C-alpha cells in the first residue's frame, strides 16, 4: 500500500495493483497511478540522481 494525495479525494491508500507504470529518470522514479477518482496521477519518488 502507498499513500498518495489526490486533489479530488485527499489522501488515499493505493494498492500496488493500481500502479500503471514506473519510469526511471535522471530526476527520480515516475510512478503513474490509477486513482479511485478515475484520474491517472504521476508521483515522483526515489533518490535524485547525483551530478557527475
C-alpha positions as CSV (number, residue, x, y, z in Angstrom):
1,X,0.0,0.0,0.0
2,X,1.1,3.5,-0.8
3,X,-0.2,6.8,0.5
4,X,-0.7,9.4,-2.2
5,X,-2.5,12.8,-2.3
6,X,-5.4,13.1,-4.8
7,X,-6.6,16.7,-5.5
8,X,-10.2,15.4,-5.6
9,X,-10.3,12.8,-2.8
10,X,-7.5,13.9,-0.5
11,X,-5.1,11.4,1.0
12,X,-5.7,7.9,-0.4
13,X,-4.1,4.4,0.3
14,X,-3.4,2.9,-3.1
15,X,-2.6,-0.9,-3.5
16,X,0.2,-2.0,-5.9
17,X,-2.3,-3.3,-8.5
18,X,-3.2,0.4,-9.2
19,X,0.3,1.2,-10.5
20,X,0.0,1.8,-14.2
21,X,3.7,2.3,-14.9
22,X,7.2,3.0,-13.5
23,X,9.7,5.1,-15.4
24,X,13.3,5.7,-14.2
25,X,14.5,9.2,-15.0
26,X,17.5,11.3,-14.0
27,X,15.3,13.1,-11.5
28,X,13.8,10.1,-9.8
29,X,11.3,7.4,-10.5
30,X,8.0,8.4,-12.0
31,X,5.1,6.3,-10.9
32,X,1.8,6.6,-12.8
33,X,-1.1,5.6,-10.6
34,X,-4.7,4.9,-11.5
35,X,-6.6,6.6,-8.7
36,X,-10.1,5.8,-7.4
37,X,-11.3,9.1,-8.7
38,X,-10.7,7.9,-12.2
39,X,-7.7,10.1,-12.9
40,X,-4.1,9.0,-13.5
41,X,-1.7,10.7,-11.2
42,X,2.1,10.9,-11.5
43,X,4.2,10.7,-8.4
44,X,8.0,11.2,-8.3
45,X,9.8,9.0,-5.8
46,X,13.2,7.7,-5.2
47,X,16.5,9.4,-4.7
48,X,17.5,12.1,-7.1
49,X,20.4,11.2,-9.4
50,X,23.6,12.9,-8.3
51,X,25.6,15.2,-10.7
52,X,28.7,13.7,-12.2
